Amino acid sequence: MDTLRLAAVAVVAATLGFGVEALAQQTTTSPPATVTLDIPQLLERLSREGYRDFSDIERKGDKLYTVGARDAQNRKMELTVDGRTAEVLAREADDDD
């Protein structure tokens, strides 16, 4: 009886050990690196949102671009854009029109 109990404990311990190792591997994996879009990719995504006539494209640090563009109402805008997702973070009318 003791041998059977000892064998059961050994099986449970081994199973838990493998489970803990697998969990440790999953939690220690670093997230994928976020890549800044190149300018053609950025402009393609912005054009899908209705922007066109792009000008004055500047990279601001690792994650931001400023872009001059016209919106769907033909207003000239200055956009602050997330360089990883092409999300427009801020828009401002460009009075130089």
Contacts in CASP RR format, 6 or more apart in sequence:
PFRMAT RR
TARGET T0000
AUTHOR 0000-0000-0000
METHOD contacts of the structure
MODEL  1
MDTLRLAAVAVVAATLGFGVEALAQQTTTSPPATVTLDIPQLLERLSREG
YRDFSDIERKGDKLYTVGARDAQNRKMELTVDGRTAEVLAREADDDD
34 84 0 8 1.000
35 84 0 8 1.000
36 62 0 8 1.000
36 63 0 8 1.000
36 83 0 8 1.000
36 84 0 8 1.000
37 45 0 8 1.000
37 83 0 8 1.000
37 84 0 8 1.000
37 85 0 8 1.000
37 86 0 8 1.000
39 57 0 8 1.000
39 65 0 8 1.000
41 86 0 8 1.000
42 57 0 8 1.000
42 65 0 8 1.000
42 67 0 8 1.000
42 81 0 8 1.000
42 83 0 8 1.000
42 86 0 8 1.000
43 54 0 8 1.000
43 57 0 8 1.000
43 67 0 8 1.000
45 86 0 8 1.000
46 54 0 8 1.000
46 67 0 8 1.000
46 69 0 8 1.000
46 79 0 8 1.000
46 81 0 8 1.000
46 86 0 8 1.000
46 88 0 8 1.000
49 88 0 8 1.000
50 71 0 8 1.000
50 72 0 8 1.000
51 67 0 8 1.000
51 69 0 8 1.000
51 70 0 8 1.000
51 71 0 8 1.000
51 72 0 8 1.000
51 77 0 8 1.000
51 79 0 8 1.000
52 69 0 8 1.000
52 70 0 8 1.000
53 69 0 8 1.000
53 70 0 8 1.000
54 67 0 8 1.000
54 68 0 8 1.000
54 69 0 8 1.000
55 67 0 8 1.000
55 68 0 8 1.000
55 69 0 8 1.000
56 66 0 8 1.000
56 67 0 8 1.000
56 68 0 8 1.000
56 78 0 8 1.000
57 65 0 8 1.000
57 66 0 8 1.000
57 67 0 8 1.000
57 68 0 8 1.000
58 65 0 8 1.000
58 66 0 8 1.000
58 67 0 8 1.000
59 65 0 8 1.000
60 66 0 8 1.000
60 80 0 8 1.000
63 82 0 8 1.000
63 83 0 8 1.000
63 84 0 8 1.000
64 80 0 8 1.000
64 81 0 8 1.000
64 82 0 8 1.000
64 83 0 8 1.000
64 89 0 8 1.000
65 79 0 8 1.000
65 80 0 8 1.000
65 81 0 8 1.000
65 83 0 8 1.000
66 78 0 8 1.000
66 79 0 8 1.000
66 80 0 8 1.000
66 81 0 8 1.000
67 78 0 8 1.000
67 79 0 8 1.000
67 81 0 8 1.000
68 76 0 8 1.000
68 77 0 8 1.000
68 78 0 8 1.000
68 79 0 8 1.000
68 94 0 8 1.000
69 76 0 8 1.000
69 77 0 8 1.000
69 79 0 8 1.000
70 76 0 8 1.000
70 77 0 8 1.000
71 77 0 8 1.000
71 91 0 8 1.000
75 93 0 8 1.000
75 97 0 8 1.000
76 93 0 8 1.000
76 94 0 8 1.000
76 96 0 8 1.000
76 97 0 8 1.000
77 91 0 8 1.000
77 92 0 8 1.000
77 93 0 8 1.000
77 94 0 8 1.000
78 91 0 8 1.000
78 92 0 8 1.000
78 93 0 8 1.000
78 94 0 8 1.000
79 88 0 8 1.000
79 90 0 8 1.000
79 91 0 8 1.000
80 88 0 8 1.000
80 89 0 8 1.000
80 90 0 8 1.000
80 91 0 8 1.000
81 87 0 8 1.000
81 88 0 8 1.000
81 89 0 8 1.000
82 89 0 8 1.000
END
